[in-house]
Amino acid sequence: MSELSVERAQRELRNAFVGGGPGMLISGAFWLCAALVATQRGIAPAFTTLFVSGIFIFPLTALVCRFVFKRRAPDHANPIGRIALESTIAMISGLVVASLLLPLRPDWVFPIAAIAVGSHFFAFRSAYGDASFWLLGALLTALGASELFGMTNLDQSLLFLFAAIEIAFGVWLTRREWTPSLTPSQP
């Protein structure tokens, strides 16, 4: 592939990943699973559920985009795709910090996880060329911060609310970006 313009590279990613919608839906489903585990088994098993399932978000998203939405993977030469990966590495660091707090401050684990996950979505604005990811990042980061700093007292409801926001955003993005008439070969 010849050098891409930023806009074209972003358009290619939006097309390949249906605007990020399927990834949001999968992530939201995993937060919902963690919420259900938290209500039945507690914080530590719920965090393990979230962390382990999170490993599968990208591969599942790629499969869903390819086989359900018939989208072609972005070109490996697309430099914009690295932005999401780089923000994911930072997010994982935040999740590791959250996990270290399990024995000391279990009440801080999911607020910090929410901040780590929410803040990594700010980079998706650059990856997809879609400023609505700033809104998503702000909502999720503020949700985690409000719980961490005692402005709210949601406990396990934080996980359900986080899941609901991601799922709603995922549905909106998918509906907005999915055009059945768009063939997989079109950027």
Phi and psi restraints in degrees (value plus and minus 20) as a CYANA .aco file:
   2 SER   PHI     -92.1   -52.1
   2 SER   PSI     149.8   189.8
   3 GLU   PHI     -76.8   -36.8
   3 GLU   PSI     114.0   154.0
   4 LEU   PHI    -115.7   -75.7
   4 LEU   PSI     127.6   167.6
   5 SER   PHI     -92.6   -52.6
   5 SER   PSI     138.3   178.3
   6 VAL   PHI     -78.3   -38.3
   6 VAL   PSI     -65.9   -25.9
   7 GLU   PHI     -82.3   -42.3
   7 GLU   PSI     -60.9   -20.9
   8 ARG   PHI     -88.4   -48.4
   8 ARG   PSI     -59.5   -19.5
   9 ALA   PHI     -84.5   -44.5
   9 ALA   PSI     -60.5   -20.5
  10 GLN   PHI     -86.0   -46.0
  10 GLN   PSI     -62.9   -22.9
  11 ARG   PHI     -80.8   -40.8
  11 ARG   PSI     -60.1   -20.1
  12 GLU   PHI     -82.4   -42.4
  12 GLU   PSI     -61.8   -21.8
  13 LEU   PHI     -87.3   -47.3
  13 LEU   PSI     -63.7   -23.7
  14 ARG   PHI     -78.4   -38.4
  14 ARG   PSI     -62.4   -22.4
  15 ASN   PHI     -86.5   -46.5
  15 ASN   PSI     -68.1   -28.1
  16 ALA   PHI     -81.9   -41.9
  16 ALA   PSI     -57.4   -17.4
  17 PHE   PHI    -131.2   -91.2
  17 PHE   PSI       2.5    42.5
  18 VAL   PHI      28.3    68.3
  18 VAL   PSI      27.5    67.5
  19 GLY   PHI      50.2    90.2
  19 GLY   PSI     -12.6    27.4
  20 GLY   PHI      72.0   112.0
  20 GLY   PSI     -23.4    16.6
  21 GLY   PHI     -80.0   -40.0
  21 GLY   PSI     -71.3   -31.3
  22 PRO   PHI     -79.5   -39.5
  22 PRO   PSI     -57.3   -17.3
  23 GLY   PHI     -82.9   -42.9
  23 GLY   PSI     -60.4   -20.4
  24 MET   PHI     -82.7   -42.7
  24 MET   PSI     -63.1   -23.1
  25 LEU   PHI     -82.6   -42.6
  25 LEU   PSI     -62.9   -22.9
  26 ILE   PHI     -86.4   -46.4
  26 ILE   PSI     -66.2   -26.2
  27 SER   PHI     -80.7   -40.7
  27 SER   PSI     -64.7   -24.7
  28 GLY   PHI     -80.9   -40.9
  28 GLY   PSI     -58.4   -18.4
  29 ALA   PHI     -84.1   -44.1
  29 ALA   PSI     -57.9   -17.9
  30 PHE   PHI     -90.0   -50.0
  30 PHE   PSI     -56.2   -16.2
  31 TRP   PHI     -85.4   -45.4
  31 TRP   PSI     -57.3   -17.3
  32 LEU   PHI     -83.9   -43.9
  32 LEU   PSI     -62.9   -22.9
  33 CYS   PHI     -79.1   -39.1
  33 CYS   PSI     -64.8   -24.8
  34 ALA   PHI     -82.7   -42.7
  34 ALA   PSI     -58.3   -18.3
  35 ALA   PHI     -82.7   -42.7
  35 ALA   PSI     -62.6   -22.6
  36 LEU   PHI     -85.9   -45.9
  36 LEU   PSI     -60.8   -20.8
  37 VAL   PHI     -83.6   -43.6
  37 VAL   PSI     -60.5   -20.5
  38 ALA   PHI     -80.0   -40.0
  38 ALA   PSI     -60.1   -20.1
  39 THR   PHI     -91.5   -51.5
  39 THR   PSI     -46.9    -6.9
  40 GLN   PHI    -116.7   -76.7
  40 GLN   PSI     -56.1   -16.1
  41 ARG   PHI    -145.4  -105.4
  41 ARG   PSI     -36.9     3.1
  42 GLY   PHI      93.7   133.7
  42 GLY   PSI     159.4   199.4
  43 ILE   PHI     -87.1   -47.1
  43 ILE   PSI     -68.5   -28.5
  44 ALA   PHI     -81.5   -41.5
  44 ALA   PSI     -69.5   -29.5
  45 PRO   PHI     -83.8   -43.8
  45 PRO   PSI     -52.9   -12.9
  46 ALA   PHI     -87.1   -47.1
  46 ALA   PSI     -61.5   -21.5
  47 PHE   PHI     -85.0   -45.0
  47 PHE   PSI     -61.3   -21.3
  48 THR   PHI     -80.1   -40.1
  48 THR   PSI     -62.6   -22.6
  49 THR   PHI     -78.4   -38.4
  49 THR   PSI     -67.6   -27.6
  50 LEU   PHI     -84.4   -44.4
  50 LEU   PSI     -66.4   -26.4
  51 PHE   PHI     -85.2   -45.2
  51 PHE   PSI     -68.1   -28.1
  52 VAL   PHI     -87.4   -47.4
  52 VAL   PSI     -64.4   -24.4
  53 SER   PHI     -85.9   -45.9
  53 SER   PSI     -52.1   -12.1
  54 GLY   PHI     -79.5   -39.5
  54 GLY   PSI     -47.1    -7.1
  55 ILE   PHI     -81.6   -41.6
  55 ILE   PSI     -46.6    -6.6
  56 PHE   PHI    -115.9   -75.9
  56 PHE   PSI     -20.1    19.9
  57 ILE   PHI     -79.0   -39.0
  57 ILE   PSI     -73.4   -33.4
  58 PHE   PHI     -85.5   -45.5
  58 PHE   PSI     -68.1   -28.1
  59 PRO   PHI     -81.4   -41.4
  59 PRO   PSI     -59.4   -19.4
  60 LEU   PHI     -86.6   -46.6
  60 LEU   PSI     -60.4   -20.4
  61 THR   PHI     -80.7   -40.7
  61 THR   PSI     -65.4   -25.4
  62 ALA   PHI     -80.8   -40.8
  62 ALA   PSI     -61.3   -21.3
  63 LEU   PHI     -86.2   -46.2
  63 LEU   PSI     -64.4   -24.4
  64 VAL   PHI     -82.9   -42.9
  64 VAL   PSI     -64.6   -24.6
  65 CYS   PHI     -83.6   -43.6
  65 CYS   PSI     -59.1   -19.1
  66 ARG   PHI     -92.3   -52.3
  66 ARG   PSI     -69.0   -29.0
  67 PHE   PHI    -116.5   -76.5
  67 PHE   PSI     -48.7    -8.7
  68 VAL   PHI    -109.2   -69.2
  68 VAL   PSI     -67.5   -27.5
  69 PHE   PHI    -115.7   -75.7
  69 PHE   PSI     -22.3    17.7
  70 LYS   PHI      37.5    77.5
  70 LYS   PSI      19.9    59.9
  71 ARG   PHI    -117.2   -77.2
  71 ARG   PSI     123.2   163.2
  72 ARG   PHI    -103.0   -63.0
  72 ARG   PSI     121.9   161.9
  73 ALA   PHI     -83.3   -43.3
  73 ALA   PSI     129.6   169.6
  74 PRO   PHI     -86.3   -46.3
  74 PRO   PSI     133.8   173.8
  75 ASP   PHI     -81.6   -41.6
  75 ASP   PSI     119.0   159.0
  76 HIS   PHI     -83.2   -43.2
  76 HIS   PSI     -41.1    -1.1
  77 ALA   PHI    -100.6   -60.6
  77 ALA   PSI     -24.6    15.4
  78 ASN   PHI     -90.9   -50.9
  78 ASN   PSI      89.9   129.9
  79 PRO   PHI     -92.9   -52.9
  79 PRO   PSI     -39.8     0.2
  80 ILE   PHI     -90.0   -50.0
  80 ILE   PSI     -49.6    -9.6
  81 GLY   PHI     -79.4   -39.4
  81 GLY   PSI     -44.8    -4.8
  82 ARG   PHI     -88.7   -48.7
  82 ARG   PSI     -44.1    -4.1
  83 ILE   PHI     -79.8   -39.8
  83 ILE   PSI     -65.7   -25.7
  84 ALA   PHI     -83.4   -43.4
  84 ALA   PSI     -61.1   -21.1
  85 LEU   PHI     -83.2   -43.2
  85 LEU   PSI     -64.4   -24.4
  86 GLU   PHI     -82.9   -42.9
  86 GLU   PSI     -60.4   -20.4
  87 SER   PHI     -90.0   -50.0
  87 SER   PSI     -48.7    -8.7
  88 THR   PHI     -88.0   -48.0
  88 THR   PSI     -57.5   -17.5
  89 ILE   PHI     -82.7   -42.7
  89 ILE   PSI     -62.5   -22.5
  90 ALA   PHI     -83.9   -43.9
  90 ALA   PSI     -60.0   -20.0
  91 MET   PHI     -81.4   -41.4
  91 MET   PSI     -63.3   -23.3
  92 ILE   PHI     -80.5   -40.5
  92 ILE   PSI     -57.2   -17.2
  93 SER   PHI     -79.7   -39.7
  93 SER   PSI     -62.6   -22.6
  94 GLY   PHI     -84.0   -44.0
  94 GLY   PSI     -57.6   -17.6
  95 LEU   PHI     -88.4   -48.4
  95 LEU   PSI     -54.6   -14.6
  96 VAL   PHI     -84.4   -44.4
  96 VAL   PSI     -64.1   -24.1
  97 VAL   PHI     -79.2   -39.2
  97 VAL   PSI     -64.9   -24.9
  98 ALA   PHI     -78.7   -38.7
  98 ALA   PSI     -62.4   -22.4
  99 SER   PHI     -84.9   -44.9
  99 SER   PSI     -53.0   -13.0
 100 LEU   PHI     -86.4   -46.4
 100 LEU   PSI     -41.2    -1.2
 101 LEU   PHI    -106.4   -66.4
 101 LEU   PSI     -26.3    13.7
 102 LEU   PHI     -70.5   -30.5
 102 LEU   PSI     -68.9   -28.9
 103 PRO   PHI     -98.4   -58.4
 103 PRO   PSI     -39.8     0.2
 104 LEU   PHI    -117.1   -77.1
 104 LEU   PSI     -68.4   -28.4
 105 ARG   PHI    -160.6  -120.6
 105 ARG   PSI      52.0    92.0
 106 PRO   PHI     -78.7   -38.7
 106 PRO   PSI     -45.5    -5.5
 107 ASP   PHI     -90.2   -50.2
 107 ASP   PSI     -34.3     5.7
 108 TRP   PHI    -115.3   -75.3
 108 TRP   PSI     -33.2     6.8
 109 VAL   PHI     -79.9   -39.9
 109 VAL   PSI     -74.2   -34.2
 110 PHE   PHI     -95.4   -55.4
 110 PHE   PSI     -53.1   -13.1
 111 PRO   PHI     -80.1   -40.1
 111 PRO   PSI     -61.5   -21.5
 112 ILE   PHI     -88.2   -48.2
 112 ILE   PSI     -58.6   -18.6
 113 ALA   PHI     -81.8   -41.8
 113 ALA   PSI     -60.8   -20.8
 114 ALA   PHI     -83.5   -43.5
 114 ALA   PSI     -60.9   -20.9
 115 ILE   PHI     -84.7   -44.7
 115 ILE   PSI     -64.1   -24.1
 116 ALA   PHI     -82.4   -42.4
 116 ALA   PSI     -67.1   -27.1
 117 VAL   PHI     -89.9   -49.9
 117 VAL   PSI     -66.0   -26.0
 118 GLY   PHI     -80.4   -40.4
 118 GLY   PSI     -64.6   -24.6
 119 SER   PHI     -88.8   -48.8
 119 SER   PSI     -45.0    -5.0
 120 HIS   PHI     -91.6   -51.6
 120 HIS   PSI     -37.8     2.2
 121 PHE   PHI     -94.0   -54.0
 121 PHE   PSI     -36.7     3.3
 122 PHE   PHI     -79.6   -39.6
 122 PHE   PSI     -56.2   -16.2
 123 ALA   PHI     -89.3   -49.3
 123 ALA   PSI     -39.9     0.1
 124 PHE   PHI     -88.1   -48.1
 124 PHE   PSI     -41.0    -1.0
 125 ARG   PHI     -79.5   -39.5
 125 ARG   PSI     -64.0   -24.0
 126 SER   PHI     -94.5   -54.5
 126 SER   PSI     -57.4   -17.4
 127 ALA   PHI     -85.8   -45.8
 127 ALA   PSI     -66.1   -26.1
 128 TYR   PHI    -118.1   -78.1
 128 TYR   PSI     -32.4     7.6
 129 GLY   PHI      49.1    89.1
 129 GLY   PSI      14.5    54.5
 130 ASP   PHI    -150.3  -110.3
 130 ASP   PSI      87.2   127.2
 131 ALA   PHI     -85.9   -45.9
 131 ALA   PSI     -34.1     5.9
 132 SER   PHI     -85.2   -45.2
 132 SER   PSI     -38.8     1.2
 133 PHE   PHI     -88.8   -48.8
 133 PHE   PSI     -44.6    -4.6
 134 TRP   PHI     -85.8   -45.8
 134 TRP   PSI     -60.8   -20.8
 135 LEU   PHI     -82.9   -42.9
 135 LEU   PSI     -67.2   -27.2
 136 LEU   PHI     -79.3   -39.3
 136 LEU   PSI     -68.6   -28.6
 137 GLY   PHI     -78.7   -38.7
 137 GLY   PSI     -63.1   -23.1
 138 ALA   PHI     -84.5   -44.5
 138 ALA   PSI     -64.2   -24.2
 139 LEU   PHI     -80.9   -40.9
 139 LEU   PSI     -69.2   -29.2
 140 LEU   PHI     -90.9   -50.9
 140 LEU   PSI     -59.3   -19.3
 141 THR   PHI     -86.6   -46.6
 141 THR   PSI     -63.2   -23.2
 142 ALA   PHI     -84.0   -44.0
 142 ALA   PSI     -57.0   -17.0
 143 LEU   PHI     -80.6   -40.6
 143 LEU   PSI     -68.7   -28.7
 144 GLY   PHI     -84.0   -44.0
 144 GLY   PSI     -64.0   -24.0
 145 ALA   PHI     -85.1   -45.1
 145 ALA   PSI     -60.1   -20.1
 146 SER   PHI     -84.1   -44.1
 146 SER   PSI     -54.5   -14.5
 147 GLU   PHI     -94.7   -54.7
 147 GLU   PSI     -63.0   -23.0
 148 LEU   PHI     -81.3   -41.3
 148 LEU   PSI     -61.7   -21.7
 149 PHE   PHI    -113.2   -73.2
 149 PHE   PSI      -6.2    33.8
 150 GLY   PHI      55.5    95.5
 150 GLY   PSI      -4.7    35.3
 151 MET   PHI     -97.7   -57.7
 151 MET   PSI     -41.8    -1.8
 152 THR   PHI    -150.4  -110.4
 152 THR   PSI     146.7   186.7
 153 ASN   PHI    -156.9  -116.9
 153 ASN   PSI      48.1    88.1
 154 LEU   PHI    -107.0   -67.0
 154 LEU   PSI     -44.8    -4.8
 155 ASP   PHI      30.9    70.9
 155 ASP   PSI    -145.1  -105.1
 156 GLN   PHI     -90.7   -50.7
 156 GLN   PSI     -37.2     2.8
 157 SER   PHI     -83.4   -43.4
 157 SER   PSI     -44.8    -4.8
 158 LEU   PHI     -75.5   -35.5
 158 LEU   PSI     -64.1   -24.1
 159 LEU   PHI     -85.0   -45.0
 159 LEU   PSI     -62.2   -22.2
 160 PHE   PHI     -85.4   -45.4
 160 PHE   PSI     -61.9   -21.9
 161 LEU   PHI     -86.3   -46.3
 161 LEU   PSI     -62.3   -22.3
 162 PHE   PHI     -79.0   -39.0
 162 PHE   PSI     -67.0   -27.0
 163 ALA   PHI     -80.0   -40.0
 163 ALA   PSI     -64.4   -24.4
 164 ALA   PHI     -82.2   -42.2
 164 ALA   PSI     -62.0   -22.0
 165 ILE   PHI     -83.7   -43.7
 165 ILE   PSI     -66.8   -26.8
 166 GLU   PHI     -83.4   -43.4
 166 GLU   PSI     -62.8   -22.8
 167 ILE   PHI     -84.9   -44.9
 167 ILE   PSI     -64.4   -24.4
 168 ALA   PHI     -82.4   -42.4
 168 ALA   PSI     -64.5   -24.5
 169 PHE   PHI     -83.8   -43.8
 169 PHE   PSI     -60.8   -20.8
 170 GLY   PHI     -82.8   -42.8
 170 GLY   PSI     -61.8   -21.8
 171 VAL   PHI     -83.4   -43.4
 171 VAL   PSI     -65.9   -25.9
 172 TRP   PHI     -80.9   -40.9
 172 TRP   PSI     -68.6   -28.6
 173 LEU   PHI     -81.5   -41.5
 173 LEU   PSI     -64.5   -24.5
 174 THR   PHI     -83.0   -43.0
 174 THR   PSI     -66.3   -26.3
 175 ARG   PHI     -82.6   -42.6
 175 ARG   PSI     -59.1   -19.1
 176 ARG   PHI     -89.2   -49.2
 176 ARG   PSI     -58.6   -18.6
 177 GLU   PHI    -115.3   -75.3
 177 GLU   PSI     -40.2    -0.2
 178 TRP   PHI    -102.1   -62.1
 178 TRP   PSI      98.8   138.8
 179 THR   PHI    -144.9  -104.9
 179 THR   PSI      84.2   124.2
 180 PRO   PHI     -76.0   -36.0
 180 PRO   PSI     -46.4    -6.4
 181 SER   PHI     -97.8   -57.8
 181 SER   PSI     -34.6     5.4
 182 LEU   PHI     -92.6   -52.6
 182 LEU   PSI     102.1   142.1
 183 THR   PHI    -100.6   -60.6
 183 THR   PSI     133.3   173.3
 184 PRO   PHI     -80.6   -40.6
 184 PRO   PSI     -41.0    -1.0
 185 SER   PHI    -104.0   -64.0
 185 SER   PSI     -30.7     9.3
 186 GLN   PHI    -105.0   -65.0
 186 GLN   PSI     117.3   157.3
